[in-house]
Amino acid sequence: MNFSTNITFSEQIGYLDILFFTKHLAIMIKSGIPITEAIDDIKQQTKNASFQKVLTTISKDIVNGQSFEESLRTSDIVQS
């Protein structure tokens, strides 16, 4: 299988921010922490102000009924 994608990350949000986010989110969800609580905890730990704003928006979107996938798609994490 070949999974080739053309993903470019936002200039304000680096590769390491995304790596930290995905790794820690997966661990927290596997341990039973609700996704919005996990995102909020990660937001408090990151030092990147742009990433904190994006995580705030993602968390609010989920609370308002949007799926995690859709909230990521409309966030500034990944640029098309």
Backbone as CSV, one residue per row, in Angstrom:
resi,resn,N_x,N_y,N_z,CA_x,CA_y,CA_z,C_x,C_y,C_z
1,MET,0.832,-1.177,0.000,0.000,0.000,0.000,0.879,1.243,0.000
2,ASN,0.463,2.214,-0.749,1.202,3.463,-0.819,0.304,4.585,-0.325
3,PHE,0.698,5.179,0.781,-0.060,6.285,1.344,0.700,7.569,1.086
4,SER,0.511,8.108,-0.067,1.194,9.335,-0.440,0.234,10.501,-0.270
5,THR,0.659,11.473,0.522,-0.169,12.658,0.719,0.691,13.897,0.585
6,ASN,0.055,14.971,0.262,0.737,16.254,0.176,0.237,17.140,1.303
7,ILE,0.753,16.906,2.490,0.339,17.670,3.652,1.430,18.660,3.997
8,THR,1.043,19.906,4.136,1.979,20.910,4.615,1.412,21.497,5.897
9,PHE,2.258,21.601,6.879,1.832,22.129,8.162,1.886,23.642,8.153
10,SER,1.035,24.233,8.950,1.022,25.676,9.107,2.400,26.146,9.552
11,GLU,2.791,27.327,9.090,4.105,27.858,9.463,4.185,28.134,10.960
12,GLN,3.070,28.470,11.589,3.080,28.777,13.015,3.058,27.522,13.878
13,ILE,2.649,26.401,13.305,2.548,25.151,14.048,3.513,24.158,13.418
14,GLY,4.507,23.799,14.167,5.562,22.957,13.634,5.265,21.471,13.712
15,TYR,6.117,20.738,13.057,6.024,19.282,13.021,6.065,18.696,14.429
16,LEU,6.935,19.201,15.287,7.053,18.669,16.646,5.799,18.936,17.467
17,ASP,5.139,20.068,17.223,3.863,20.340,17.898,2.831,19.278,17.530
18,ILE,2.762,18.957,16.254,1.806,17.950,15.776,2.158,16.576,16.337
19,LEU,3.437,16.250,16.345,3.900,14.962,16.870,3.541,14.834,18.346
20,PHE,3.838,15.859,19.131,3.501,15.872,20.553,1.988,15.701,20.739
21,PHE,1.226,16.451,19.978,-0.232,16.417,20.086,-0.788,15.021,19.803
22,THR,-0.401,14.439,18.690,-0.965,13.138,18.320,-0.546,12.035,19.285
23,LYS,0.695,12.056,19.700,1.186,11.033,20.628,0.455,11.111,21.962
24,HIS,0.396,12.298,22.531,-0.231,12.450,23.833,-1.749,12.307,23.779
25,LEU,-2.362,12.747,22.700,-3.810,12.573,22.562,-4.166,11.093,22.522
26,ALA,-3.402,10.324,21.770,-3.661,8.878,21.680,-3.534,8.206,23.046
27,ILE,-2.506,8.551,23.781,-2.300,7.967,25.115,-3.448,8.326,26.047
28,MET,-3.861,9.588,26.015,-4.915,10.040,26.914,-6.261,9.406,26.568
29,ILE,-6.558,9.290,25.288,-7.822,8.671,24.884,-7.834,7.189,25.258
30,LYS,-6.712,6.506,25.039,-6.633,5.081,25.414,-6.813,4.877,26.908
31,SER,-6.443,5.879,27.702,-6.595,5.754,29.147,-7.993,6.153,29.625
32,GLY,-8.856,6.545,28.692,-10.248,6.822,29.035,-10.588,8.280,29.281
33,ILE,-9.663,9.163,29.030,-9.923,10.596,29.223,-10.763,11.109,28.043
34,PRO,-11.832,11.836,28.302,-12.648,12.385,27.209,-11.806,13.272,26.287
35,ILE,-12.133,13.266,25.012,-11.305,13.940,24.012,-11.166,15.434,24.277
36,THR,-12.233,16.094,24.688,-12.127,17.535,24.936,-11.241,17.823,26.143
37,GLU,-11.325,16.994,27.158,-10.456,17.161,28.323,-8.995,16.920,27.937
38,ALA,-8.753,15.913,27.110,-7.396,15.619,26.653,-6.830,16.783,25.835
39,ILE,-7.632,17.313,24.934,-7.184,18.443,24.108,-6.892,19.656,24.990
40,ASP,-7.752,19.912,25.961,-7.536,21.045,26.857,-6.264,20.868,27.689
41,ASP,-5.996,19.651,28.140,-4.766,19.387,28.898,-3.529,19.606,28.031
42,ILE,-3.580,19.140,26.796,-2.450,19.324,25.876,-2.260,20.810,25.581
43,LYS,-3.366,21.515,25.426,-3.299,22.968,25.169,-2.551,23.684,26.285
44,GLN,-2.794,23.289,27.515,-2.134,23.928,28.652,-0.633,23.620,28.686
45,GLN,-0.233,22.508,28.084,1.172,22.107,28.122,2.000,22.691,26.985
46,THR,1.365,23.082,25.896,2.127,23.599,24.762,2.505,25.055,24.989
47,LYS,3.668,25.417,24.485,4.155,26.794,24.626,3.863,27.630,23.390
48,ASN,3.412,26.991,22.315,3.147,27.658,21.060,1.768,28.328,21.118
49,ALA,1.746,29.652,21.142,0.489,30.398,21.272,-0.471,30.135,20.106
50,SER,0.069,30.014,18.900,-0.784,29.728,17.729,-1.445,28.367,17.869
51,PHE,-0.682,27.399,18.346,-1.218,26.054,18.519,-2.259,26.027,19.636
52,GLN,-2.050,26.804,20.690,-3.036,26.890,21.763,-4.372,27.404,21.237
53,LYS,-4.324,28.408,20.368,-5.556,28.952,19.782,-6.274,27.904,18.936
54,VAL,-5.507,27.154,18.152,-6.101,26.108,17.310,-6.739,25.030,18.176
55,LEU,-6.053,24.614,19.232,-6.598,23.583,20.119,-7.849,24.066,20.829
56,THR,-7.903,25.341,21.176,-9.109,25.916,21.775,-10.278,25.815,20.802
57,THR,-10.032,26.156,19.554,-11.077,26.089,18.531,-11.536,24.653,18.306
58,ILE,-10.602,23.721,18.220,-10.952,22.309,18.015,-11.816,21.811,19.165
59,SER,-11.427,22.117,20.391,-12.189,21.683,21.559,-13.598,22.262,21.543
60,LYS,-13.720,23.548,21.230,-15.043,24.191,21.168,-15.902,23.571,20.065
61,ASP,-15.290,23.286,18.914,-16.033,22.660,17.813,-16.611,21.312,18.244
62,ILE,-15.807,20.523,18.942,-16.256,19.207,19.384,-17.393,19.345,20.397
63,VAL,-17.251,20.261,21.331,-18.307,20.499,22.319,-19.598,20.921,21.622
64,ASN,-19.487,21.651,20.524,-20.659,22.114,19.778,-21.193,21.086,18.796
65,GLY,-20.674,19.860,18.850,-21.244,18.780,18.055,-20.512,18.423,16.780
66,GLN,-19.456,19.127,16.469,-18.696,18.814,15.259,-17.797,17.608,15.544
67,SER,-17.554,16.795,14.545,-16.679,15.638,14.737,-15.230,16.096,14.873
68,PHE,-14.417,15.261,15.489,-13.001,15.553,15.639,-12.358,15.704,14.267
69,GLU,-12.702,14.814,13.356,-12.150,14.874,12.000,-12.479,16.197,11.318
70,GLU,-13.719,16.600,11.401,-14.132,17.851,10.754,-13.467,19.058,11.411
71,SER,-13.350,19.035,12.722,-12.719,20.170,13.398,-11.239,20.271,13.045
72,LEU,-10.568,19.145,12.859,-9.177,19.174,12.401,-9.082,19.704,10.977
73,ARG,-10.019,19.278,10.145,-10.010,19.682,8.741,-10.188,21.193,8.590
74,THR,-10.982,21.790,9.455,-11.236,23.231,9.330,-10.279,24.069,10.170
75,SER,-9.394,23.422,10.920,-8.439,24.160,11.754,-7.248,24.615,10.925
76,ASP,-6.357,25.336,11.573,-5.147,25.826,10.915,-3.964,24.897,11.104
77,ILE,-4.191,23.664,11.537,-3.071,22.738,11.738,-2.452,22.362,10.405
78,VAL,-3.283,21.985,9.466,-2.800,21.531,8.170,-3.300,22.492,7.098
79,GLN,-2.401,22.884,6.218,-2.799,23.752,5.112,-2.902,22.918,3.843
80,SER,-3.911,23.198,3.059,-4.116,22.459,1.806,-3.218,22.987,0.722
